[in-house]
């Protein structure tokens, strides 16, 4: 077996650079607007066919993460969907949304501190608000992915993982083939 010739490393943000718990948003949003958690989950996530629970992004969440809708528009549509227009202000909503992060992944930081000679790229599903209000202030991002040119973000690309388009953009940016990459994801 031939040893791979790695020329680029791609790293996801959520639950890789920083851990998060999206249920914090759902719980706190439910409390703030007096809507059952299940209704918020239904508005954001796609229902698993033939089963209980949720899997993946629903259409509204997809539109946000793909940059098809601005965060302010997302806020208004979500409240309208939940029949709770005017029950919460935009600033409070943003704070609830970005309060899902629990902390940075120190083990990843230590791994990336090793003298790995390969270029590193941040590759993540995200939206503009999370990117500007949390990701850019994250020490791991500042230290290991300092150039915004090396950030491949769903809201800028117009596609969320696992859509092949986001990976094609990443490979083109790094000027590598899939066989020449290492992708750290959860």
N, C-alpha and C positions, 0 to 999 in steps of 0.2 A: 504494500500500500504506500502510495506516494504521500510524503508529508505536505500538508497544505501550506501554501505561500500566502499568509495573511498580510494584507496591505492596508486594511482599514478596519477600525472597530466602531460599531454603532451601538449606542446605549440608549435604552428607553428611560423615561423619567419616572413615571408612576410605578411604585413598588420596586423600583430598581435604584434610582438616585435618592428618592425620598418615598417613605411609606405613606399610605393614605388609607382612610376608611370612609368611603362614600356614604355609609350608613349614618355617619355623623350629620351630614347635610340633611338627609331624609328625616332623621329624628328631630333635628332642630327646626327644619322648615315645617314639619308637621305641627310642632308645638307653636310656632310663630303664626301660622295662618289657620290653625285649627282644621286641618284636613288629615284624614287617616294616612298613615305611611304608605299603604298599598296604593292609594290614588296617586301619590307622587311618583312611586316606582313605576306605575302603569304609564304615566305621562312621559317618563324618561327612558324606560328600557323596553326592549322587545321581548314579548312573552315567548317562552319556550313552547314549541309546537307539541301538543299532546302531553303536556306535563305542567307541574306547578313551578312557580318561580320565574325568574327573569334571566335573560341571556342577551348580552350585547346592548348596543345603543338602539333606542327607538328613533323614529324620524326626526323629532324635534332636537334631541340630543345630537344626532348625526349632523343635522344642519348647523348646529353651534360648533361642533368640533371640526367640521369641514369649512368653516368660515362663510357659509351661505347666509347666516343670520348673525348680526352683531349681538353682543351680550345684552344690551338694553332691549333689543327686540325679543330675544330669548326670554328675558325676565317678564315682559308684558304677555307674550304668548303663553308661557307656563302658567302665570296667574290667571289668565283668561280661561285656559284649559281646566284649571282647578276651580273655576268660579270664585276666585278670591281677589279680583282686581281691586287695588287700593288697600289691601289688608297689610301690606308690608312695603316699606320704602326700598328704593334701589340700593342704597348704601348698605342697609342691613342684609339684603339678599346677597350682595357681593361678598360680604363678610361671612355669611353662612356657607356660601359656595366654596370659598377659599380656605375655610376652617377644617377641611377634610384631611389636611396633611399633618402627620404625626411626628415626623422627624427625618433627618437625613440618614442615609445608609453609610455608616462609618466603615463597614467592611469593604464596600465598593470604593470609598474614598481611599482606603489603604491599598487596595488592589491597583487603582489607577495611579497612585503615587509611585508605584514601581516604575522603573525606567523602561516603560514599554515604548518602543520607537515608532509605533504605528500612529498615524493620524486618528483622532477620535472625533466622532460626530454624535450629537444628541438627536435621536429619532423618536418622536413622541406624538401620540394623539393628545391634543390639548386645544384650548381656546385662548384668545388674546388676553382675557382678564387673568386667567391662571398664569399664563406665561409672564405677563408684566408684573403681576402683584406677588407671585411666589417663586416661579422658576428662576427668574433673573436674579433674585436675591439669595438663591440657594448657593451655599459655599461650594458645593461640588460642581455646580454649573459654572460658577465664577472661576474656579480653579482649573477645571479640566476641559471646559468647553467655552473659553473666553470670547471667541469670535462668533458673533451672531450669524455669520456666513456659514458656520458649521452646524447650525440648528435646522433640522428638517422637521417641520411642524405641520400637523394635519390642517390646521386652520389656514395656513399659508399655501399649502399644496392643493387643498380642495379634496383630500381623500384621507380616510382613516384606515389604520391597519385593521384587517389584513388586505386591504385593496392593493393590488400589485403596483398601482401608480406611485404610491408613496415610496415603495422600495426602488422603483426605477429612477425616481428623482434622486434618491440617496446614492444609488450606484453611480449615476451620471455625475453628481457633485464630487464624489470621491474618485471618479475615474477608475473604477474597479469592476470586476465581475463578481457574481455571488460567491464563487469559489474562493475568492480572495478576501472575504469578509468574516468577521466574527460579530454576532449580534447578541448583546446581553439584554434579555427581556424576561419578564415574569411569566 
